[in-house]
Amino acid sequence: MTNPTKSEDMKDFLFPGINLAITKPFDANGKLDNARLEALIERYLAARASAASC
């Protein structure tokens, strides 16, 4: 089995680059905190994330 952390093993990976799961922020009332979510997405984009899942 190949080592999936080696870059040559990842060349055919469907989503190359940084791939992150987004943890959705909620406020004290259990509602989605859109401002914090937007700030989190901006941080991911600044880090050059190429894909994310919610």
VEXSE-81378 format. One record per residue (C-alpha): chain; y, x, z. Coordinates in Angstrom, 3 decimals, always signed. Example, Ala and Ser with C-alpha at 12.3 -4.5 7.8 and 13.67 -1.06 7.14 Angstrom:
BEGIN
["A",[-4.500,+12.300,+7.800]],
["A",[-1.060,+13.670,+7.140]],
//
This chain:
BEGIN
["A",[+0.000,+0.000,+0.000]],
["A",[+3.479,+1.267,-0.806]],
["A",[+6.262,+1.687,+1.703]],
["A",[+8.726,-1.184,+1.022]],
["A",[+11.588,+0.755,+2.604]],
["A",[+11.536,+3.442,-0.086]],
["A",[+14.127,+2.838,-2.784]],
["A",[+11.731,+3.444,-5.675]],
["A",[+9.492,+0.654,-4.329]],
["A",[+12.452,-1.748,-4.315]],
["A",[+13.572,-1.241,-7.917]],
["A",[+11.946,-4.493,-9.076]],
["A",[+13.038,-6.506,-6.033]],
["A",[+14.570,-9.814,-7.154]],
["A",[+17.629,-9.456,-4.873]],
["A",[+18.539,-5.764,-4.633]],
["A",[+21.138,-4.590,-2.127]],
["A",[+21.900,-5.874,+1.342]],
["A",[+20.260,-9.250,+1.994]],
["A",[+21.154,-11.032,+5.207]],
["A",[+20.362,-14.246,+6.982]],
["A",[+23.522,-16.051,+8.060]],
["A",[+23.511,-17.383,+11.595]],
["A",[+25.751,-20.423,+11.468]],
["A",[+28.294,-20.541,+14.308]],
["A",[+28.733,-23.809,+16.199]],
["A",[+31.487,-24.856,+18.565]],
["A",[+31.052,-26.217,+22.112]],
["A",[+30.544,-29.731,+20.693]],
["A",[+27.737,-28.649,+18.386]],
["A",[+29.824,-28.879,+15.221]],
["A",[+29.809,-26.153,+12.599]],
["A",[+32.711,-23.779,+13.237]],
["A",[+33.986,-23.390,+9.680]],
["A",[+36.625,-20.792,+10.548]],
["A",[+34.083,-18.516,+12.219]],
["A",[+31.598,-19.076,+9.385]],
["A",[+34.249,-18.115,+6.827]],
["A",[+35.096,-14.971,+8.827]],
["A",[+31.402,-14.062,+8.994]],
["A",[+30.979,-14.513,+5.241]],
["A",[+34.053,-12.354,+4.634]],
["A",[+32.472,-9.605,+6.770]],
["A",[+29.259,-9.825,+4.743]],
["A",[+31.215,-9.627,+1.493]],
["A",[+33.156,-6.627,+2.800]],
["A",[+29.810,-4.958,+3.527]],
["A",[+28.840,-5.688,-0.105]],
["A",[+25.996,-8.055,+0.797]],
["A",[+24.429,-9.261,-2.423]],
["A",[+22.525,-12.234,-1.091]],
["A",[+22.361,-14.333,+2.042]],
["A",[+20.404,-17.310,+3.250]],
["A",[+21.397,-20.002,+5.699]],
//
